[in-house]
């Protein structure tokens, strides 16, 4: 797989909604498949691309962790919701054993005073889940 420039070839910084597609990773143990989270993105080269066979293997192994979704919670290629144009709306993937999580959204940018005017669940419990697993 490759991360490359966004389809619009410029930096994107906004809040997006992602869906938990698999919680087979210890980092996502605090989530349920289908949970939606509103998280910030800020990047110019976050478009995930991969061959069809690799995408199928990732899906079959439960390695597609998170996807960009529309207002109805469906994965989408619509640039308003998938701002970098990632194939299959992929926002995050894991290693085969789930111990490595790579994602474009900034899940660490949460707190009581962060994005107070933006509705949605912003805590993916990634760090809490990781600490529980690795300790």
GROMACS elastic network, one bead per residue, 0.5 to 0.9 nm:
[ bonds ]
;  ai    aj funct       b0    kb
    1    48     6  0.70235   500
    1    49     6  0.57649   500
    1    51     6  0.74748   500
    1    54     6  0.77266   500
    1    55     6  0.87343   500
    2    47     6  0.79550   500
    2    48     6  0.58000   500
    2    49     6  0.53526   500
    2    50     6  0.64271   500
    3     6     6  0.89403   500
    3    45     6  0.64960   500
    3    46     6  0.56175   500
    3    47     6  0.53015   500
    3    49     6  0.64402   500
    3    86     6  0.87102   500
    4     7     6  0.87873   500
    4    44     6  0.84087   500
    4    46     6  0.59379   500
    4    47     6  0.51994   500
    4    48     6  0.66748   500
    4    49     6  0.76284   500
    5     8     6  0.80470   500
    5     9     6  0.58807   500
    5    10     6  0.77217   500
    5    11     6  0.88258   500
    5    43     6  0.88912   500
    5    44     6  0.58628   500
    5    46     6  0.61849   500
    5    47     6  0.59407   500
    5    48     6  0.89778   500
    5    84     6  0.75845   500
    6     9     6  0.50912   500
    6    10     6  0.65383   500
    6    11     6  0.75759   500
    6    12     6  0.82170   500
    6    43     6  0.82530   500
    6    44     6  0.57140   500
    6    45     6  0.51620   500
    6    46     6  0.59053   500
    6    47     6  0.51693   500
    6    48     6  0.89021   500
    6    83     6  0.74275   500
    6    85     6  0.62810   500
    6    86     6  0.80826   500
    7    10     6  0.80621   500
    7    45     6  0.88253   500
    7    47     6  0.72645   500
    7    79     6  0.87510   500
    7    83     6  0.81796   500
    7    84     6  0.57328   500
    7    85     6  0.56438   500
    7    86     6  0.85410   500
    8    11     6  0.84413   500
    8    44     6  0.89154   500
    8    79     6  0.89193   500
    8    83     6  0.84573   500
    8    84     6  0.73218   500
    8    85     6  0.83878   500
    9    44     6  0.69318   500
    9    45     6  0.80314   500
    9    84     6  0.86550   500
   10    43     6  0.83712   500
   10    44     6  0.53740   500
   10    45     6  0.81563   500
   11    42     6  0.70396   500
   11    43     6  0.52978   500
   11    45     6  0.75311   500
   11    84     6  0.89429   500
   12    41     6  0.71719   500
   12    42     6  0.54769   500
   12    43     6  0.55035   500
   12    44     6  0.59692   500
   12    83     6  0.68446   500
   12    84     6  0.76173   500
   13    40     6  0.71967   500
   13    41     6  0.54345   500
   13    43     6  0.66142   500
   13    44     6  0.87117   500
   13    83     6  0.88570   500
   14    39     6  0.83776   500
   14    40     6  0.56084   500
   14    41     6  0.56058   500
   14    42     6  0.67081   500
   14    83     6  0.87088   500
   15    38     6  0.63633   500
   15    39     6  0.53937   500
   15    41     6  0.61650   500
   15    42     6  0.88721   500
   15   105     6  0.89051   500
   15   115     6  0.89979   500
   15   118     6  0.82240   500
   16    37     6  0.81343   500
   16    38     6  0.55189   500
   16    39     6  0.55312   500
   16    40     6  0.61549   500
   16    41     6  0.69950   500
   16    68     6  0.71879   500
   16    69     6  0.80366   500
   16    70     6  0.88901   500
   16    80     6  0.86990   500
   16    81     6  0.62044   500
   16    82     6  0.77260   500
   16    83     6  0.83070   500
   16   105     6  0.82802   500
   17    36     6  0.65183   500
   17    37     6  0.54714   500
   17    39     6  0.63100   500
   17    40     6  0.86932   500
   17    67     6  0.84499   500
   17    68     6  0.60127   500
   17    69     6  0.58044   500
   17    70     6  0.72311   500
   17    71     6  0.80587   500
   17    73     6  0.80136   500
   17    81     6  0.71960   500
   17    82     6  0.88660   500
   17   120     6  0.83505   500
   18    35     6  0.82471   500
   18    36     6  0.55823   500
   18    37     6  0.53528   500
   18    38     6  0.64772   500
   18    39     6  0.74109   500
   18    66     6  0.61957   500
   18    67     6  0.52690   500
   18    69     6  0.54909   500
   18    70     6  0.85562   500
   18    73     6  0.79587   500
   18    75     6  0.83331   500
   18    81     6  0.89372   500
   18    91     6  0.74557   500
   18   105     6  0.87711   500
   19    33     6  0.76158   500
   19    34     6  0.56267   500
   19    35     6  0.55944   500
   19    37     6  0.65173   500
   19    65     6  0.84299   500
   19    66     6  0.54360   500
   19    67     6  0.53169   500
   19    68     6  0.64762   500
   19    69     6  0.64104   500
   19    73     6  0.69480   500
   19    74     6  0.81402   500
   19    75     6  0.78122   500
   20    23     6  0.69161   500
   20    28     6  0.82053   500
   20    31     6  0.72555   500
   20    32     6  0.68691   500
   20    34     6  0.51628   500
   20    35     6  0.53822   500
   20    36     6  0.65682   500
   20    37     6  0.81968   500
   20    64     6  0.87572   500
   20    65     6  0.60073   500
   20    67     6  0.68196   500
   21    32     6  0.86663   500
   21    33     6  0.54363   500
   21    34     6  0.62717   500
   21    35     6  0.83495   500
   21    62     6  0.79389   500
   21    63     6  0.86760   500
   21    64     6  0.62679   500
   21    65     6  0.50941   500
   21    66     6  0.50905   500
   21    67     6  0.66081   500
   22    25     6  0.76417   500
   22    28     6  0.79479   500
   22    31     6  0.89386   500
   22    32     6  0.79622   500
   22    33     6  0.55888   500
   22    34     6  0.83166   500
   22    62     6  0.56893   500
   22    63     6  0.69428   500
   22    64     6  0.63532   500
   22    66     6  0.70428   500
   23    26     6  0.74291   500
   23    27     6  0.79065   500
   23    29     6  0.57429   500
   23    30     6  0.81448   500
   23    31     6  0.65284   500
   23    32     6  0.65657   500
   23    33     6  0.62063   500
   23    62     6  0.79850   500
   23    63     6  0.88515   500
   23    65     6  0.66549   500
   23    98     6  0.88457   500
   24    27     6  0.84743   500
   24    28     6  0.70680   500
   24    29     6  0.71380   500
   24    62     6  0.66046   500
   24    63     6  0.76392   500
   24    65     6  0.80469   500
   24    94     6  0.87900   500
   24    97     6  0.83921   500
   24    98     6  0.63058   500
   25    28     6  0.54058   500
   25    29     6  0.64624   500
   25    62     6  0.88369   500
   25    63     6  0.81451   500
   25    65     6  0.78799   500
   25    94     6  0.69497   500
   25    95     6  0.85143   500
   25    97     6  0.73570   500
   25    99     6  0.61256   500
   25   100     6  0.79138   500
   25   101     6  0.75800   500
   26    29     6  0.50017   500
   26    30     6  0.82797   500
   26    98     6  0.64761   500
   26    99     6  0.64348   500
   26   100     6  0.89736   500
   26   126     6  0.84339   500
   26   129     6  0.63408   500
   26   130     6  0.60867   500
   26   132     6  0.85249   500
   26   133     6  0.61394   500
   26   134     6  0.85916   500
   27    30     6  0.76657   500
   27    31     6  0.89625   500
   27    98     6  0.78073   500
   27    99     6  0.73230   500
   27   100     6  0.82616   500
   27   101     6  0.71400   500
   27   125     6  0.78505   500
   27   127     6  0.69019   500
   27   128     6  0.80631   500
   27   129     6  0.52215   500
   27   131     6  0.85167   500
   27   133     6  0.78539   500
   28    31     6  0.54318   500
   28    32     6  0.80800   500
   28    65     6  0.81283   500
   28   124     6  0.74521   500
   28   125     6  0.71338   500
   28   126     6  0.57398   500
   28   127     6  0.89200   500
   28   129     6  0.64171   500
   28   130     6  0.79121   500
   29    32     6  0.76835   500
   29   125     6  0.82758   500
   29   126     6  0.79785   500
   29   129     6  0.58220   500
   29   130     6  0.82460   500
   29   133     6  0.87253   500
   30   124     6  0.75272   500
   30   125     6  0.58379   500
   30   126     6  0.73248   500
   30   128     6  0.78452   500
   30   129     6  0.57480   500
   31    34     6  0.85281   500
   31    35     6  0.65968   500
   31   124     6  0.68649   500
   31   125     6  0.72490   500
   31   126     6  0.85764   500
   31   129     6  0.89243   500
   32    35     6  0.55822   500
   33    36     6  0.88942   500
   34    73     6  0.82466   500
   35   124     6  0.88609   500
   36    69     6  0.85248   500
   36    73     6  0.72612   500
   36   120     6  0.80758   500
   36   121     6  0.70557   500
   36   122     6  0.87357   500
   36   124     6  0.87620   500
   37   120     6  0.64028   500
   37   122     6  0.52688   500
   37   123     6  0.69982   500
   37   124     6  0.66584   500
   38   118     6  0.83202   500
   38   119     6  0.76927   500
   38   120     6  0.53719   500
   38   121     6  0.57305   500
   38   123     6  0.82114   500
   39   105     6  0.61595   500
   39   106     6  0.64605   500
   39   107     6  0.61358   500
   39   109     6  0.78589   500
   39   110     6  0.83755   500
   39   120     6  0.86967   500
   39   121     6  0.83294   500
   39   122     6  0.56933   500
   39   123     6  0.82385   500
   39   124     6  0.88395   500
   40   105     6  0.57586   500
   40   106     6  0.55138   500
   40   107     6  0.72540   500
   40   109     6  0.72370   500
   40   122     6  0.88462   500
   41    83     6  0.88289   500
   41   104     6  0.66514   500
   41   106     6  0.58020   500
   41   107     6  0.88187   500
   42    46     6  0.88000   500
   42   104     6  0.81509   500
   42   105     6  0.74970   500
   42   106     6  0.77342   500
   43    46     6  0.60704   500
   43    84     6  0.84790   500
   43   104     6  0.79155   500
   43   105     6  0.89898   500
   44    47     6  0.84806   500
   44    84     6  0.77298   500
   45    48     6  0.87936   500
   45    84     6  0.74585   500
   46    83     6  0.87860   500
   46    84     6  0.58369   500
   46    85     6  0.83118   500
   46    86     6  0.74635   500
   46    91     6  0.85156   500
   46   103     6  0.89867   500
   46   104     6  0.63040   500
   47    83     6  0.85278   500
   47    85     6  0.55926   500
   47    87     6  0.75411   500
   47    90     6  0.85767   500
   47    91     6  0.85748   500
   47   104     6  0.88719   500
   48    84     6  0.81748   500
   48    85     6  0.76495   500
   48    87     6  0.60554   500
   48    88     6  0.88005   500
   48    89     6  0.84023   500
   48    90     6  0.66799   500
   48    91     6  0.76114   500
   48    92     6  0.88496   500
   49    55     6  0.88583   500
   49    85     6  0.89617   500
   49    86     6  0.62825   500
   49    87     6  0.56233   500
   49    88     6  0.88153   500
   49    90     6  0.87983   500
   50    53     6  0.82032   500
   50    54     6  0.62351   500
   50    55     6  0.62726   500
   50    87     6  0.75219   500
   51    54     6  0.52557   500
   51    55     6  0.61963   500
   51    56     6  0.86453   500
   52    55     6  0.50780   500
   52    56     6  0.61903   500
   52    57     6  0.86588   500
   53    56     6  0.51291   500
   53    57     6  0.62563   500
   53    58     6  0.86986   500
   54    58     6  0.61031   500
   54    59     6  0.85231   500
   55    58     6  0.51112   500
   55    59     6  0.61437   500
   55    60     6  0.85559   500
   55    64     6  0.85467   500
   55    87     6  0.88623   500
   55    88     6  0.83018   500
   56    59     6  0.51027   500
   56    60     6  0.60372   500
   56    61     6  0.85483   500
   57    60     6  0.50716   500
   57    61     6  0.60827   500
   57    62     6  0.85665   500
   57    63     6  0.83607   500
   58    61     6  0.52346   500
   58    62     6  0.61822   500
   58    64     6  0.59398   500
   58    93     6  0.80442   500
   58    94     6  0.86569   500
   58    96     6  0.83368   500
   59    62     6  0.51773   500
   59    63     6  0.60096   500
   59    64     6  0.57631   500
   60    63     6  0.76722   500
   60    64     6  0.88928   500
   61    64     6  0.81257   500
   61    96     6  0.70384   500
   62    65     6  0.71599   500
   62    93     6  0.88386   500
   62    94     6  0.83720   500
   62    96     6  0.83020   500
   62    98     6  0.89150   500
   63    92     6  0.85488   500
   63    93     6  0.53524   500
   63    95     6  0.66636   500
   63    96     6  0.65310   500
   63    97     6  0.87259   500
   63    98     6  0.72603   500
   64    67     6  0.76424   500
   64    90     6  0.68676   500
   64    91     6  0.82571   500
   64    92     6  0.63540   500
   64    94     6  0.66909   500
   65    90     6  0.79626   500
   65    91     6  0.76691   500
   65    92     6  0.52687   500
   65    94     6  0.64169   500
   65   101     6  0.80753   500
   65   102     6  0.88960   500
   65   103     6  0.85340   500
   66    89     6  0.84905   500
   66    90     6  0.62240   500
   66    91     6  0.52906   500
   66    93     6  0.68921   500
   66   103     6  0.79307   500
   67    74     6  0.87794   500
   67    75     6  0.60608   500
   67    76     6  0.83346   500
   67    82     6  0.85753   500
   67    88     6  0.76946   500
   67    89     6  0.51438   500
   67    92     6  0.67500   500
   68    73     6  0.85056   500
   68    74     6  0.80228   500
   68    75     6  0.55732   500
   68    76     6  0.64839   500
   68    77     6  0.81922   500
   68    81     6  0.63287   500
   68    82     6  0.54082   500
   68    83     6  0.86594   500
   68    86     6  0.85907   500
   68    88     6  0.87449   500
   68    89     6  0.51298   500
   68    90     6  0.63741   500
   68    91     6  0.59597   500
   69    72     6  0.74432   500
   69    73     6  0.50456   500
   69    76     6  0.54825   500
   69    77     6  0.85021   500
   69    78     6  0.88684   500
   69    81     6  0.61476   500
   69    82     6  0.71414   500
   69    89     6  0.73408   500
   70    73     6  0.52608   500
   70    74     6  0.54965   500
   70    75     6  0.64452   500
   70    76     6  0.61454   500
   70    77     6  0.89682   500
   70    78     6  0.78488   500
   70    80     6  0.82132   500
   70    81     6  0.56528   500
   70    82     6  0.82246   500
   71    74     6  0.75088   500
   71    81     6  0.82994   500
   72    75     6  0.89732   500
   73    76     6  0.89032   500
   75    81     6  0.88346   500
   75    82     6  0.84986   500
   75    88     6  0.72481   500
   75    89     6  0.56748   500
   75    90     6  0.83198   500
   76    79     6  0.83029   500
   76    81     6  0.70033   500
   76    82     6  0.65269   500
   76    88     6  0.73103   500
   76    89     6  0.56035   500
   77    80     6  0.85749   500
   77    81     6  0.74300   500
   77    82     6  0.56777   500
   77    83     6  0.84391   500
   77    84     6  0.89896   500
   77    85     6  0.60844   500
   77    86     6  0.72924   500
   77    87     6  0.73698   500
   77    88     6  0.71526   500
   77    89     6  0.58327   500
   78    81     6  0.56965   500
   78    82     6  0.57574   500
   78    83     6  0.76681   500
   78    85     6  0.77014   500
   78    89     6  0.89101   500
   79    84     6  0.69211   500
   79    85     6  0.63727   500
   80    83     6  0.58945   500
   81    84     6  0.89384   500
   81    89     6  0.89799   500
   82    85     6  0.56076   500
   82    86     6  0.68365   500
   82    89     6  0.62662   500
   82    90     6  0.86170   500
   82    91     6  0.84687   500
   83    86     6  0.80834   500
   85    88     6  0.87747   500
   85    89     6  0.71051   500
   85    90     6  0.89361   500
   86    89     6  0.50723   500
   86    90     6  0.56349   500
   86    91     6  0.72083   500
   87    90     6  0.61318   500
   90    93     6  0.74906   500
   90   103     6  0.87284   500
   91   102     6  0.85509   500
   91   103     6  0.56245   500
   91   104     6  0.58491   500
   91   105     6  0.71308   500
   92   101     6  0.70812   500
   92   102     6  0.54812   500
   92   104     6  0.65161   500
   92   105     6  0.81407   500
   93    98     6  0.87258   500
   93   100     6  0.84468   500
   93   101     6  0.59680   500
   93   102     6  0.55317   500
   93   103     6  0.64559   500
   94    97     6  0.76543   500
   94    98     6  0.51597   500
   94    99     6  0.71162   500
   94   100     6  0.54440   500
   94   102     6  0.61549   500
   94   103     6  0.86022   500
   95    99     6  0.63780   500
   95   100     6  0.51937   500
   95   101     6  0.66773   500
   95   102     6  0.84357   500
   96    99     6  0.79831   500
   96   100     6  0.83948   500
   97   100     6  0.76815   500
   98   101     6  0.68035   500
   99   130     6  0.89092   500
  103   106     6  0.80410   500
  103   107     6  0.89249   500
  104   107     6  0.88526   500
  105   108     6  0.87085   500
  106   109     6  0.57200   500
  106   110     6  0.86383   500
  107   110     6  0.68047   500
  107   122     6  0.75813   500
  107   123     6  0.71477   500
  107   124     6  0.68626   500
  107   125     6  0.86883   500
  107   126     6  0.76306   500
  107   127     6  0.89607   500
  108   111     6  0.88099   500
  108   123     6  0.85830   500
  108   126     6  0.86089   500
  108   127     6  0.82384   500
  109   114     6  0.73779   500
  109   122     6  0.86950   500
  110   113     6  0.81382   500
  110   114     6  0.58573   500
  110   115     6  0.81430   500
  110   122     6  0.66150   500
  110   123     6  0.68063   500
  111   114     6  0.52368   500
  111   115     6  0.84366   500
  111   122     6  0.88245   500
  111   123     6  0.87848   500
  112   115     6  0.84189   500
  112   116     6  0.74126   500
  113   116     6  0.59191   500
  114   117     6  0.85559   500
  114   118     6  0.89275   500
  115   118     6  0.53755   500
  115   119     6  0.82740   500
  116   119     6  0.75232   500
  119   122     6  0.85691   500
  121   124     6  0.78415   500
  123   126     6  0.78236   500
  124   127     6  0.82370   500
  124   128     6  0.89183   500
  125   128     6  0.52238   500
  125   129     6  0.59194   500
  125   130     6  0.84102   500
  126   129     6  0.52505   500
  126   130     6  0.60442   500
  126   131     6  0.86480   500
  127   131     6  0.60882   500
  127   132     6  0.85668   500
  128   131     6  0.53020   500
  128   132     6  0.63338   500
  128   133     6  0.87742   500
  129   132     6  0.51852   500
  129   133     6  0.62626   500
  129   134     6  0.86828   500
  130   133     6  0.51554   500
  130   134     6  0.60029   500
  130   135     6  0.83310   500
  131   134     6  0.53332   500
  131   135     6  0.58138   500
  132   135     6  0.56740   500
